[in-house]
Amino acid sequence: MDVRLARPEDAPVLGKLHVEAMATGKALSAAPGSYAATLERLHRDAIDDPARIVLVTEQDGEVVAMAHLAPSRASNATHRAEVQRVAVAARARRLGVGRRLMEAVEATARERGLTLLWLTTHDGSEACAFYEALGYTRLGAMPNYSRRPDGELWPGAFYFKELTA
């Protein structure tokens, strides 16, 4: 299992992975009804953005997971970044892929001088337990934060993690 920076040619696979995640109830910041071509473009733009970091996990030469790291653009917050669009293909879940990917996200953040990560996920989802097991601290939940792929407004759970050397 290898984690690496995403390349432009990964965008179609990331679009399909995003569609798969949406089919299981994970929006990953996409609007309900988004299609693979739209999501492919979203990931291609992220890969091409020098301010963002997109990581993928390969297993047997196939991309099976992704995560985006969006450093803050605020001049007084250059130490923090938002973790976004974390997804693991259904066939690769419960094999340690997500944990390995998040370890790489944190290592990459440290390498770039980032010391505070934060993220949101749908409250009450299995992702909450996943992030808590990785040492993320829950700040709370905001009602009607975002729409799930079925269009229903759902509360968002907010998490953070301070990185140590």
DSSP file with accessible surface (Angstrom, degrees, kcal/mol):
  #  RESIDUE AA STRUCTURE BP1 BP2  ACC     N-H-->O    O-->H-N    N-H-->O    O-->H-N    TCO  KAPPA ALPHA  PHI   PSI    X-CA   Y-CA   Z-CA
    1    1 A M              0   0   91      0, 0.0     2,-0.4     0, 0.0    58,-0.2   0.000 360.0 360.0 360.0 120.0    0.0    0.0    0.0
    2    2 A D  E     -A   58   0A 109     56,-2.2    56,-3.4     2,-0.0     2,-0.4  -0.946 360.0-156.5-119.1 139.1    1.6    3.3   -1.2
    3    3 A V  E     +A   57   0A  29     -2,-0.4     2,-0.3    54,-0.2    54,-0.2  -0.948  28.0 156.3-111.4 133.9    0.5    6.8   -0.5
    4    4 A R  E     -A   56   0A  41     52,-2.4    52,-2.8    -2,-0.4     2,-0.2  -0.934  47.8 -78.4-147.3 167.6    1.6    9.5   -3.0
    5    5 A L  E     -A   55   0A  92     -2,-0.3    50,-0.3    50,-0.2     2,-0.1  -0.492  56.1-108.8 -67.3 141.0    0.7   12.9   -4.4
    6    6 A A        -     0   0   13     48,-3.2    48,-0.2    -2,-0.2    -1,-0.1  -0.378  30.1-149.1 -70.3 150.8   -2.1   12.7   -6.9
    7    7 A R    >   -     0   0  104     -2,-0.1     3,-2.6     1,-0.1     4,-0.4  -0.825  29.4-104.7-116.0 158.1   -1.2   13.3  -10.6
    8    8 A P  G >  S+     0   0   55      0, 0.0     3,-1.7     0, 0.0    39,-0.1   0.866 119.8  61.0 -52.4 -34.8   -3.5   14.9  -13.2
    9    9 A E  G 3  S+     0   0  120      1,-0.3     4,-0.4     2,-0.1    35,-0.0   0.639  94.1  65.3 -71.0  -9.6   -4.1   11.4  -14.8
   10   10 A D  G <> S+     0   0   10     -3,-2.6     4,-2.5     1,-0.2     3,-0.4   0.656  76.3  90.8 -80.3 -16.7   -5.7   10.3  -11.4
   11   11 A A  H <> S+     0   0    0     -3,-1.7     4,-2.6    -4,-0.4     5,-0.2   0.867  82.4  51.3 -53.9 -44.1   -8.6   12.7  -11.8
   12   12 A P  H  > S+     0   0   43      0, 0.0     4,-2.1     0, 0.0    -1,-0.2   0.925 112.7  46.7 -60.8 -39.5  -10.9   10.3  -13.6
   13   13 A V  H  > S+     0   0   60     -3,-0.4     4,-2.7    -4,-0.4    -2,-0.2   0.908 111.7  50.9 -66.8 -40.8  -10.4    7.7  -10.9
   14   14 A L  H  X S+     0   0    0     -4,-2.5     4,-2.4     2,-0.2    -1,-0.2   0.890 107.8  53.3 -65.4 -37.3  -10.9   10.2   -8.2
   15   15 A G  H  X S+     0   0    0     -4,-2.6     4,-2.2    -5,-0.2    -1,-0.2   0.931 111.6  45.3 -60.8 -43.5  -14.2   11.3   -9.8
   16   16 A K  H  X S+     0   0  145     -4,-2.1     4,-2.4     2,-0.2    -2,-0.2   0.897 111.6  51.9 -67.6 -39.7  -15.4    7.7   -9.8
   17   17 A L  H  X S+     0   0   11     -4,-2.7     4,-2.4     2,-0.2    -1,-0.2   0.904 109.4  51.1 -62.6 -37.7  -14.3    7.2   -6.2
   18   18 A H  H  X S+     0   0    0     -4,-2.4     4,-2.5     2,-0.2    -2,-0.2   0.919 108.7  50.3 -65.8 -43.4  -16.2   10.3   -5.3
   19   19 A V  H  X S+     0   0   57     -4,-2.2     4,-2.1     1,-0.2    -2,-0.2   0.927 110.4  50.7 -60.5 -42.7  -19.3    9.1   -7.0
   20   20 A E  H  X S+     0   0   55     -4,-2.4     4,-0.8     1,-0.2    -2,-0.2   0.922 109.6  50.2 -61.2 -43.1  -19.0    5.8   -5.2
   21   21 A A  H ><>S+     0   0    2     -4,-2.4     5,-2.4     1,-0.2     3,-0.9   0.912 109.2  51.4 -62.4 -41.7  -18.6    7.6   -1.9
   22   22 A M  H ><5S+     0   0   17     -4,-2.5     3,-1.8     1,-0.2    -1,-0.2   0.874 102.6  59.7 -64.3 -34.2  -21.8    9.7   -2.6
   23   23 A A  H 3<5S+     0   0   87     -4,-2.1    -1,-0.2     1,-0.3    -2,-0.2   0.753 105.7  49.7 -65.8 -20.7  -23.7    6.5   -3.4
   24   24 A T  T <<5S-     0   0   70     -3,-0.9    -1,-0.3    -4,-0.8    -2,-0.2   0.223 131.1 -92.1-102.2  11.7  -22.9    5.4    0.2
   25   25 A G  T < 5S+     0   0   33     -3,-1.8     2,-0.6     1,-0.3    -3,-0.2   0.478  86.0 126.3  98.3   4.2  -24.1    8.7    1.7
   26   26 A K      < -     0   0   52     -5,-2.4    -1,-0.3    -6,-0.2    -2,-0.2  -0.849  34.8-173.7 -99.7 121.8  -20.9   10.7    1.8
   27   27 A A    >   -     0   0    5     -2,-0.6     3,-1.4    -3,-0.1    -1,-0.2   0.857  10.3-161.9 -82.0 -38.4  -21.1   14.1    0.1
   28   28 A L  T 3  S-     0   0   27      1,-0.3     3,-0.1    -7,-0.1    -2,-0.1   0.898  74.9 -54.7  54.3  41.8  -17.4   15.1    0.3
   29   29 A S  T 3  S+     0   0   83      1,-0.2     2,-0.3   118,-0.1    -1,-0.3   0.634 109.3 126.8  70.4  17.7  -18.4   18.7   -0.3
   30   30 A A    <   -     0   0   12     -3,-1.4    -1,-0.2   117,-0.1     3,-0.1  -0.810  62.6-111.0-106.6 148.4  -20.2   17.9   -3.6
   31   31 A A    >   -     0   0   62     -2,-0.3     3,-1.6     1,-0.1    -1,-0.0  -0.408  44.7 -89.2 -72.6 147.7  -23.8   18.9   -4.4
   32   32 A P  T 3  S+     0   0   53      0, 0.0    -1,-0.1     0, 0.0   118,-0.1  -0.272 114.7  27.5 -53.7 139.8  -26.5   16.2   -4.6
   33   33 A G  T 3  S+     0   0   52    116,-0.3    -2,-0.1     1,-0.2     2,-0.1   0.530  81.7 157.0  84.8   6.6  -26.7   14.8   -8.1
   34   34 A S    <   -     0   0   29     -3,-1.6    -1,-0.2     1,-0.1     2,-0.2  -0.386  31.2-140.7 -65.8 143.1  -23.1   15.6   -9.1
   35   35 A Y     >  -     0   0  176      1,-0.1     4,-2.5    -2,-0.1     3,-0.3  -0.662  22.4-105.4-105.8 163.6  -21.8   13.4  -11.9
   36   36 A A  H  > S+     0   0   40      1,-0.2     4,-3.1    -2,-0.2     5,-0.2   0.863 118.6  53.8 -55.5 -40.5  -18.4   11.8  -12.4
   37   37 A A  H  > S+     0   0   60      2,-0.2     4,-2.0     1,-0.2    -1,-0.2   0.916 110.8  46.2 -64.2 -40.9  -17.4   14.3  -15.1
   38   38 A T  H  > S+     0   0   62     -3,-0.3     4,-2.1     2,-0.2    -1,-0.2   0.924 115.6  45.9 -64.9 -44.0  -18.1   17.2  -12.8
   39   39 A L  H  X S+     0   0    2     -4,-2.5     4,-2.5     2,-0.2    -2,-0.2   0.870 108.7  55.9 -70.0 -35.0  -16.3   15.6   -9.9
   40   40 A E  H  X S+     0   0   58     -4,-3.1     4,-2.8    -5,-0.3    -1,-0.2   0.939 108.9  48.0 -59.7 -44.7  -13.3   14.6  -12.2
   41   41 A R  H  X S+     0   0  139     -4,-2.0     4,-2.8     1,-0.2     5,-0.2   0.913 109.2  53.7 -62.5 -41.5  -13.0   18.3  -13.0
   42   42 A L  H  X S+     0   0   48     -4,-2.1     4,-1.9     1,-0.2    -1,-0.2   0.930 113.2  42.6 -58.3 -46.2  -13.2   19.3   -9.3
   43   43 A H  H  X S+     0   0    0     -4,-2.5     4,-2.7     2,-0.2    -2,-0.2   0.890 112.2  53.3 -71.2 -36.7  -10.3   16.9   -8.5
   44   44 A R  H  X S+     0   0   78     -4,-2.8     4,-2.3     1,-0.2    -2,-0.2   0.933 109.7  49.0 -62.5 -44.1   -8.3   17.9  -11.6
   45   45 A D  H  X S+     0   0  101     -4,-2.8     4,-0.9     1,-0.2    -1,-0.2   0.899 111.7  49.6 -61.8 -39.5   -8.5   21.5  -10.5
   46   46 A A  H >< S+     0   0    7     -4,-1.9     3,-0.6    -5,-0.2     6,-0.3   0.916 110.2  49.8 -66.0 -41.9   -7.5   20.6   -6.9
   47   47 A I  H 3< S+     0   0   31     -4,-2.7    -2,-0.2     1,-0.2    -1,-0.2   0.894 112.5  48.3 -63.0 -38.1   -4.5   18.6   -8.2
   48   48 A D  H 3< S+     0   0   95     -4,-2.3    -1,-0.2    -5,-0.2    -2,-0.2   0.627  89.0  97.2 -78.1 -13.8   -3.5   21.6  -10.4
   49   49 A D    X<  -     0   0   43     -4,-0.9     3,-1.5    -3,-0.6    -4,-0.0  -0.665  63.6-155.8 -80.5 114.1   -3.8   24.1   -7.5
   50   50 A P  T 3  S+     0   0  123      0, 0.0    -1,-0.2     0, 0.0    -4,-0.0   0.722  91.4  59.4 -65.5 -16.8   -0.3   24.6   -6.0
   51   51 A A  T 3  S+     0   0   40     19,-0.0     2,-0.2     2,-0.0    -5,-0.1   0.670  99.5  68.9 -83.3 -16.8   -1.8   25.7   -2.7
   52   52 A R    <   -     0   0   43     -3,-1.5     2,-0.5    -6,-0.3    18,-0.2  -0.676  67.4-147.9-103.2 159.2   -3.6   22.3   -2.2
   53   53 A I  E     - B   0  69A   4     16,-2.4    16,-2.9    -2,-0.2     2,-0.5  -0.992  11.4-171.6-125.6 123.8   -2.3   18.8   -1.6
   54   54 A V  E     - B   0  68A   7     -2,-0.5   -48,-3.2    14,-0.2     2,-0.4  -0.979   7.4-170.6-117.8 120.7   -4.1   15.8   -2.9
   55   55 A L  E     -AB   5  67A   6     12,-2.9    12,-2.0    -2,-0.5     2,-0.3  -0.857   2.0-168.1-109.4 146.7   -2.9   12.4   -1.7
   56   56 A V  E     -AB   4  66A   0    -52,-2.8   -52,-2.4    -2,-0.4     2,-0.5  -0.950  14.5-139.0-128.9 153.0   -4.0    9.0   -3.1
   57   57 A T  E     -AB   3  65A   0      8,-1.9     7,-3.1    -2,-0.3     8,-1.1  -0.953  17.0-159.1-110.3 130.1   -3.5    5.5   -1.8
   58   58 A E  E     -AB   2  63A  40    -56,-3.4   -56,-2.2    -2,-0.5     2,-0.4  -0.896   8.2-173.9-107.8 139.9   -2.6    2.8   -4.3
   59   59 A Q  E >  S- B   0  62A  50      3,-2.7     3,-1.7    -2,-0.4    -2,-0.0  -0.993  79.1 -12.3-132.0 121.2   -3.1   -0.9   -3.6
   60   60 A D  T 3  S-     0   0  168     -2,-0.4    -1,-0.1     1,-0.3     3,-0.1   0.887 131.3 -53.7  53.5  40.6   -1.8   -3.3   -6.2
   61   61 A G  T 3  S+     0   0   63      1,-0.2     2,-0.4   -59,-0.0    -1,-0.3   0.507 117.0 110.8  78.7   4.9   -1.3   -0.4   -8.6
   62   62 A E  E <  S-B   59   0A  98     -3,-1.7    -3,-2.7     2,-0.0     2,-0.4  -0.933  72.3-119.8-117.8 134.3   -4.9    0.8   -8.3
   63   63 A V  E     +B   58   0A  11     -2,-0.4    -5,-0.3    -5,-0.2     3,-0.1  -0.572  40.6 161.9 -71.3 122.7   -6.0    4.0   -6.6
   64   64 A V  E     +     0   0A   3     -7,-3.1    25,-3.5    -2,-0.4     2,-0.3   0.403  56.9  25.6-123.7  -1.7   -8.3    3.1   -3.8
   65   65 A A  E     -BC  57  88A   0     -8,-1.1    -8,-1.9    23,-0.2     2,-0.3  -0.990  55.7-170.7-159.4 159.0   -8.4    6.2   -1.5
   66   66 A M  E     -BC  56  87A   0     21,-2.3    21,-2.3    -2,-0.3     2,-0.3  -0.982   4.2-177.9-149.3 158.8   -7.9    9.9   -1.6
   67   67 A A  E     -B   55   0A   1    -12,-2.0   -12,-2.9    -2,-0.3     2,-0.4  -0.950  14.6-147.0-155.3 142.5   -7.7   12.9    0.7
   68   68 A H  E     -BC  54  84A   0     16,-3.4    16,-3.0    -2,-0.3     2,-0.5  -0.883   4.5-159.7-108.7 145.7   -7.3   16.6    0.1
   69   69 A L  E     -BC  53  83A   1    -16,-2.9   -16,-2.4    -2,-0.4    14,-0.2  -0.989   6.7-170.1-125.8 117.3   -5.4   19.0    2.4
   70   70 A A  E     - C   0  82A  16     12,-3.0    12,-2.5    -2,-0.5   -18,-0.2  -0.869  13.2-148.2-113.3  96.6   -6.3   22.7    2.0
   71   71 A P  E     - C   0  81A  38      0, 0.0    10,-0.3     0, 0.0     7,-0.1  -0.316  31.4 -97.2 -60.7 146.6   -3.9   25.0    3.8
   72   72 A S        -     0   0   28      8,-2.7     8,-0.1     5,-0.4     5,-0.1  -0.360  23.3-156.1 -63.8 142.0   -5.5   28.1    5.2
   73   73 A R        +     0   0  182     -3,-0.1     2,-0.3    -2,-0.0    -1,-0.1   0.421  60.3 112.5 -98.0  -0.8   -5.0   31.2    3.0
   74   74 A A  S >  S-     0   0   36      3,-0.2     3,-1.9     1,-0.1    -2,-0.1  -0.554  70.1-135.9 -73.6 134.1   -5.5   33.5    6.0
   75   75 A S  T 3  S+     0   0  117     -2,-0.3     3,-0.4     1,-0.3    -1,-0.1   0.755 104.6  48.8 -65.8 -21.8   -2.2   35.4    6.7
   76   76 A N  T 3  S+     0   0  135      1,-0.2    -1,-0.3     2,-0.1     3,-0.1   0.295 111.6  50.6 -98.3  11.8   -2.7   34.8   10.5
   77   77 A A    X   +     0   0    1     -3,-1.9     3,-1.7     1,-0.1    -5,-0.4  -0.052  58.6 129.8-139.0  36.1   -3.4   31.1   10.1
   78   78 A T  T 3   +     0   0  102     -3,-0.4    -1,-0.1     1,-0.3    -3,-0.1   0.568  69.3  67.9 -71.3  -3.5   -0.6   29.7    7.9
   79   79 A H  T 3  S+     0   0   76     35,-0.1    36,-2.7    -3,-0.1    37,-1.7   0.491  94.2  67.3 -90.8  -6.0   -0.1   26.9   10.5
   80   80 A R  E <   - d   0 116A  90     -3,-1.7    -8,-2.7    34,-0.2     2,-0.3  -0.804  53.2-178.8-122.0 159.8   -3.5   25.2    9.8
   81   81 A A  E     -Cd  71 117A   1     35,-2.0    37,-1.8    -2,-0.3     2,-0.5  -0.989  25.4-122.1-150.2 153.4   -5.2   23.3    7.1
   82   82 A E  E     -Cd  70 118A  36    -12,-2.5   -12,-3.0    -2,-0.3     2,-0.5  -0.834  20.1-139.3 -96.9 133.4   -8.6   21.6    6.4
   83   83 A V  E     +C   69   0A   5     35,-2.9    37,-0.5    -2,-0.5     2,-0.3  -0.821  35.0 176.9 -88.7 126.8   -8.7   17.9    5.6
   84   84 A Q  E     +C   68   0A  28    -16,-3.0   -16,-3.4    -2,-0.5   -55,-0.0  -0.909  42.4  13.4-132.6 158.9  -11.2   17.4    2.9
   85   85 A R  E     +     0   0A  36     -2,-0.3     2,-0.5   -18,-0.2    -1,-0.1   0.810  64.3 177.3  49.8  45.5  -12.7   14.7    0.6
   86   86 A V  E     +     0   0A  18    -19,-0.2     2,-0.3    -3,-0.1   -19,-0.2  -0.681  11.4 161.2 -78.2 124.2  -11.4   11.7    2.5
   87   87 A A  E     -C   66   0A   4    -21,-2.3   -21,-2.3    -2,-0.5     2,-0.4  -0.995  26.1-165.2-148.1 141.5  -12.7    8.6    0.7
   88   88 A V  E     -C   65   0A  20     -2,-0.3   -23,-0.2   -23,-0.2     5,-0.1  -0.994  34.9-109.0-125.1 131.5  -11.8    4.9    0.6
   89   89 A A    >   -     0   0    1    -25,-3.5     3,-2.0    -2,-0.4     4,-0.5  -0.278  29.1-118.2 -57.2 143.2  -13.2    2.6   -2.1
   90   90 A A  G >  S+     0   0   53      1,-0.3     3,-1.3     2,-0.2    -1,-0.1   0.877 114.1  56.4 -53.2 -39.8  -15.7    0.1   -0.6
   91   91 A R  G 3  S+     0   0  138      1,-0.3    -1,-0.3     3,-0.0    -2,-0.1   0.659 109.9  46.2 -70.0 -13.5  -13.5   -2.9   -1.6
   92   92 A A  G X >S+     0   0    0     -3,-2.0     3,-0.8   -28,-0.2     5,-0.6   0.368  85.4 118.3-110.2   4.8  -10.6   -1.4    0.4
   93   93 A R  T < 5S+     0   0   64     -3,-1.3    -3,-0.0    -4,-0.5    -4,-0.0  -0.372  71.7  22.4 -75.3 152.6  -12.4   -0.5    3.6
   94   94 A R  T 3 5S+     0   0  216     -2,-0.1    -1,-0.2     1,-0.1    -4,-0.0   0.701  96.7  99.0  67.2  23.9  -11.5   -2.1    6.9
   95   95 A L  T < 5S-     0   0  101     -3,-0.8    -2,-0.1     0, 0.0    -1,-0.1   0.223 104.4 -98.5-118.1   7.9   -8.0   -3.0    5.7
   96   96 A G  T  >5S+     0   0   38     -4,-0.0     4,-2.4     3,-0.0     5,-0.2   0.500  89.0 123.4  88.2   3.9   -6.2   -0.1    7.2
   97   97 A V  H  ><S+     0   0    1     -5,-0.6     4,-2.6     2,-0.2     5,-0.2   0.937  74.5  46.7 -64.0 -47.6   -6.2    2.0    4.0
   98   98 A G  H  > S+     0   0   11     -6,-0.2     4,-2.7     2,-0.2     5,-0.2   0.922 112.9  49.3 -62.4 -42.2   -7.9    5.0    5.6
   99   99 A R  H  > S+     0   0  110      2,-0.2     4,-2.3     1,-0.2    -1,-0.2   0.939 112.4  47.8 -62.4 -46.5   -5.6    5.0    8.7
  100  100 A R  H  X S+     0   0   94     -4,-2.4     4,-2.0     2,-0.2    -2,-0.2   0.912 111.9  50.7 -61.8 -41.7   -2.5    4.8    6.4
  101  101 A L  H  X S+     0   0    0     -4,-2.6     4,-2.4     1,-0.2    -2,-0.2   0.939 110.5  48.2 -62.4 -46.0   -3.8    7.6    4.3
  102  102 A M  H  X S+     0   0    1     -4,-2.7     4,-2.4     1,-0.2    -1,-0.2   0.868 108.2  54.9 -67.0 -33.8   -4.5    9.8    7.3
  103  103 A E  H  X S+     0   0   94     -4,-2.3     4,-2.4    -5,-0.2    -1,-0.2   0.913 110.3  47.0 -61.9 -40.0   -1.0    9.1    8.7
  104  104 A A  H  X S+     0   0    9     -4,-2.0     4,-2.8     2,-0.2    -2,-0.2   0.878 108.8  54.3 -69.7 -37.1    0.3   10.3    5.3
  105  105 A V  H  X S+     0   0    1     -4,-2.4     4,-2.5     2,-0.2    -2,-0.2   0.945 112.0  44.8 -58.7 -47.5   -1.9   13.4    5.4
  106  106 A E  H  X S+     0   0   14     -4,-2.4     4,-2.6     2,-0.2    -2,-0.2   0.908 113.2  49.5 -66.3 -41.1   -0.5   14.3    8.9
  107  107 A A  H  X S+     0   0   38     -4,-2.4     4,-2.4     2,-0.2    -1,-0.2   0.922 112.2  48.6 -64.1 -42.4    3.1   13.6    7.9
  108  108 A T  H  X S+     0   0   18     -4,-2.8     4,-1.3     2,-0.2    -2,-0.2   0.908 110.4  51.7 -63.4 -42.2    2.7   15.7    4.7
  109  109 A A  H ><>S+     0   0    0     -4,-2.5     5,-2.9    -5,-0.2     3,-0.6   0.942 110.0  48.7 -60.1 -46.9    1.2   18.5    6.8
  110  110 A R  H ><5S+     0   0   92     -4,-2.6     3,-2.0     1,-0.2    -2,-0.2   0.913 107.0  55.9 -58.6 -44.4    4.1   18.4    9.3
  111  111 A E  H 3<5S+     0   0  155     -4,-2.4    -1,-0.2     1,-0.3    -2,-0.2   0.805 109.0  48.3 -58.1 -29.1    6.6   18.5    6.4
  112  112 A R  T <<5S-     0   0  131     -4,-1.3    -1,-0.3    -3,-0.6    -2,-0.2   0.240 123.1-103.9 -98.1  11.3    4.9   21.7    5.2
  113  113 A G  T < 5S+     0   0   51     -3,-2.0     2,-0.4     1,-0.3    -3,-0.2   0.632  71.8 145.4  79.5  14.8    5.0   23.3    8.6
  114  114 A L      < +     0   0    7     -5,-2.9    -1,-0.3    -6,-0.2   -34,-0.2  -0.727  18.6 171.3 -88.0 132.2    1.3   22.8    9.4
  115  115 A T        +     0   0   70    -36,-2.7    48,-2.8    -2,-0.4     2,-0.4   0.437  60.0  54.6-121.3  -3.5    0.5   22.1   13.0
  116  116 A L  E     -dE  80 162A  40    -37,-1.7   -35,-2.0    46,-0.2     2,-0.4  -0.979  58.4-175.6-138.1 121.4   -3.3   22.2   13.2
  117  117 A L  E     +dE  81 161A   0     44,-2.8    44,-2.5    -2,-0.4     2,-0.3  -0.896   5.0 179.6-112.0 147.1   -5.7   20.1   11.1
  118  118 A W  E     +dE  82 160A  74    -37,-1.8   -35,-2.9    -2,-0.4     2,-0.3  -0.962   3.2 169.4-141.4 158.8   -9.4   20.4   11.1
  119  119 A L  E     - E   0 159A   2     40,-2.2    40,-2.7    -2,-0.3     2,-0.3  -0.982  20.8-138.5-159.4 164.7  -12.3   18.7    9.3
  120  120 A T  E     + E   0 158A  35    -37,-0.5     2,-0.3    -2,-0.3    38,-0.2  -0.937  20.4 170.3-127.2 155.0  -16.0   18.2    9.1
  121  121 A T  E     - E   0 157A  28     36,-1.7    36,-3.5    -2,-0.3     2,-0.3  -0.950  48.6 -73.6-151.6 165.3  -18.1   15.1    8.5
  122  122 A H  E >   - E   0 156A  21     -2,-0.3     3,-1.7    34,-0.2     6,-0.3  -0.521  57.8-112.9 -64.9 126.7  -21.7   14.2    8.7
  123  123 A D  T 3  S+     0   0   41     32,-2.6     3,-0.1    -2,-0.3    -1,-0.1  -0.333  99.4  21.9 -60.6 139.7  -22.6   13.9   12.4
  124  124 A G  T 3  S+     0   0   72      1,-0.3    -1,-0.2    -3,-0.0     2,-0.1   0.434  94.3 128.6  82.6   1.1  -23.5   10.3   13.4
  125  125 A S  S X> S-     0   0   40     -3,-1.7     3,-1.4     1,-0.1     4,-0.7  -0.412  76.0-109.0 -84.6 165.5  -21.6    8.7   10.5
  126  126 A E  H 3> S+     0   0  106      1,-0.3     4,-1.8     2,-0.2     3,-0.2   0.767 115.1  72.6 -64.0 -21.3  -19.1    6.0   10.9
  127  127 A A  H 3> S+     0   0   17      1,-0.2     4,-2.8     2,-0.2     5,-0.3   0.839  86.8  63.3 -62.9 -31.5  -16.5    8.6   10.0
  128  128 A C  H <> S+     0   0   10     -3,-1.4     4,-2.3    -6,-0.3    -1,-0.2   0.950 105.6  43.3 -58.1 -49.4  -16.9   10.2   13.4
  129  129 A A  H  X S+     0   0   63     -4,-0.7     4,-2.3     1,-0.2    -1,-0.2   0.880 112.4  55.4 -64.2 -37.0  -15.7    7.0   15.2
  130  130 A F  H  X S+     0   0   65     -4,-1.8     4,-1.1     2,-0.2    -2,-0.2   0.958 110.7  42.7 -60.2 -51.4  -12.8    6.7   12.6
  131  131 A Y  H  <>S+     0   0   16     -4,-2.8     5,-2.4     1,-0.2     3,-0.4   0.895 112.9  52.8 -66.1 -38.2  -11.5   10.3   13.2
  132  132 A E  H ><5S+     0   0   93     -4,-2.3     3,-1.7    -5,-0.3    -1,-0.2   0.903 105.9  54.2 -63.5 -38.2  -11.9    9.9   17.0
  133  133 A A  H 3<5S+     0   0   65     -4,-2.3    -1,-0.2     1,-0.3    -2,-0.2   0.778 105.1  55.6 -66.4 -23.5   -9.8    6.7   16.8
  134  134 A L  T 3<5S-     0   0   15     -4,-1.1    -1,-0.3    -3,-0.4    -2,-0.2   0.370 127.6 -98.4 -89.1   3.2   -7.1    8.6   15.0
  135  135 A G  T < 5S+     0   0   43     -3,-1.7     2,-0.3     1,-0.3    -3,-0.2   0.582  72.1 148.0  93.7  10.5   -6.9   11.2   17.8
  136  136 A Y      < -     0   0    7     -5,-2.4     2,-0.5    -6,-0.1    -1,-0.3  -0.594  42.4-133.1 -78.6 141.7   -9.1   13.9   16.4
  137  137 A T  E     -F  160   0A  72     23,-3.2    23,-1.9    -2,-0.3     2,-0.4  -0.840  13.6-129.2 -99.1 130.2  -11.0   15.9   19.0
  138  138 A R  E     -F  159   0A  93     -2,-0.5    21,-0.3    21,-0.2     3,-0.1  -0.633  20.0-174.5 -79.7 127.6  -14.7   16.6   18.4
  139  139 A L  E     -     0   0A 118     19,-3.4     2,-0.3    -2,-0.4    -1,-0.2   0.759  53.1 -89.8 -87.4 -33.2  -15.6   20.3   18.8
  140  140 A G  E     -F  158   0A  26     18,-1.0    18,-2.8     2,-0.0    -1,-0.4  -0.934  42.1 -75.3 149.3-169.9  -19.3   19.7   18.4
  141  141 A A  E     -F  157   0A  49     -2,-0.3    16,-0.2    16,-0.2   -19,-0.0  -0.964  24.0-149.0-129.1 144.5  -22.0   19.6   15.7
  142  142 A M  E >   -F  156   0A  94     14,-2.4    14,-2.3    -2,-0.4     3,-0.9  -0.957  28.2-120.9-111.3 125.7  -23.7   22.3   13.7
  143  143 A P  E 3  S+     0   0A  96      0, 0.0    11,-0.1     0, 0.0    10,-0.0  -0.314  89.1   4.3 -66.4 148.8  -27.3   21.6   12.7
  144  144 A N  E 3  S+     0   0A 107      9,-0.1     3,-0.1     1,-0.1     9,-0.0   0.808  81.5 154.1  50.3  40.9  -28.2   21.6    9.0
  145  145 A Y  E <   -     0   0A  89     -3,-0.9     2,-0.3     9,-0.9    -1,-0.1   0.901  60.8 -14.9 -68.2 -45.8  -24.6   22.1    8.1
  146  146 A S  E    S-F  154   0A  40      8,-1.8     8,-2.6     6,-0.1     2,-0.4  -0.973  71.7 -93.3-154.1 167.6  -24.7   20.6    4.6
  147  147 A R  E     -F  153   0A 129     -2,-0.3     6,-0.2     6,-0.2  -118,-0.1  -0.692  30.9-136.7 -88.9 138.3  -26.7   18.4    2.3
  148  148 A R    >   -     0   0   57      4,-2.6     3,-2.6    -2,-0.4  -122,-0.1  -0.361  41.1 -92.5 -76.6 169.3  -26.2   14.7    2.1
  149  149 A P  T 3  S+     0   0   28      0, 0.0  -116,-0.3     0, 0.0    -1,-0.1   0.796 128.6  60.2 -58.1 -24.3  -26.2   13.1   -1.4
  150  150 A D  T 3  S-     0   0  101      2,-0.1     3,-0.1  -125,-0.1  -127,-0.0   0.483 120.3-110.3 -81.6  -0.2  -29.9   12.4   -1.0
  151  151 A G  S <  S+     0   0   23     -3,-2.6     2,-0.3     1,-0.3    -1,-0.1   0.283  73.5 135.7  94.3 -10.0  -30.5   16.2   -0.6
  152  152 A E        -     0   0   97     -5,-0.1    -4,-2.6     1,-0.1    -1,-0.3  -0.520  59.2-118.5 -76.1 133.3  -31.4   16.1    3.1
  153  153 A L  E     - F   0 147A  66     -2,-0.3    -6,-0.2    -6,-0.2    -9,-0.1  -0.501  40.2-175.8 -67.1 140.7  -29.8   18.8    5.3
  154  154 A W  E     - F   0 146A  72     -8,-2.6    -8,-1.8    -2,-0.2    -9,-0.9  -0.981  28.3-100.4-140.8 149.2  -27.7   17.1    8.0
  155  155 A P  E     -     0   0A  38      0, 0.0   -32,-2.6     0, 0.0     2,-0.4  -0.390  34.3-136.1 -69.5 147.0  -25.7   18.3   11.0
  156  156 A G  E     -EF 122 142A   1    -14,-2.3   -14,-2.4   -34,-0.2     2,-0.5  -0.879   6.8-144.4-105.0 134.2  -21.9   18.5   10.5
  157  157 A A  E     -EF 121 141A   0    -36,-3.5   -36,-1.7    -2,-0.4     2,-0.4  -0.839  16.0-148.1 -96.0 133.3  -19.5   17.3   13.2
  158  158 A F  E     +EF 120 140A  38    -18,-2.8   -19,-3.4    -2,-0.5   -18,-1.0  -0.876  19.4 176.3-107.7 134.2  -16.4   19.4   13.6
  159  159 A Y  E     -EF 119 138A   1    -40,-2.7   -40,-2.2    -2,-0.4     2,-0.3  -0.931   7.6-174.7-133.5 156.6  -13.0   17.9   14.5
  160  160 A F  E     -EF 118 137A  52    -23,-1.9   -23,-3.2    -2,-0.3     2,-0.3  -0.970   6.4-164.6-144.8 161.4   -9.4   19.1   15.0
  161  161 A K  E     -E  117   0A  41    -44,-2.5   -44,-2.8    -2,-0.3     2,-0.5  -0.949  14.4-143.5-148.5 127.7   -6.0   17.6   15.7
  162  162 A E  E     -E  116   0A 143     -2,-0.3     2,-0.4   -46,-0.2   -46,-0.2  -0.792  24.9-138.3 -87.7 129.9   -2.9   19.4   16.8
  163  163 A L        -     0   0   15    -48,-2.8     2,-0.3    -2,-0.5    -2,-0.0  -0.725  14.2-159.0 -93.0 137.8    0.2   17.8   15.3
  164  164 A T              0   0  106     -2,-0.4   -54,-0.1     1,-0.1     0, 0.0  -0.750 360.0 360.0-109.4 162.2    3.4   17.3   17.2
  165  165 A A              0   0  140     -2,-0.3    -1,-0.1   -55,-0.0   -50,-0.0  -0.081 360.0 360.0 -66.1 360.0    6.8   16.8   15.8
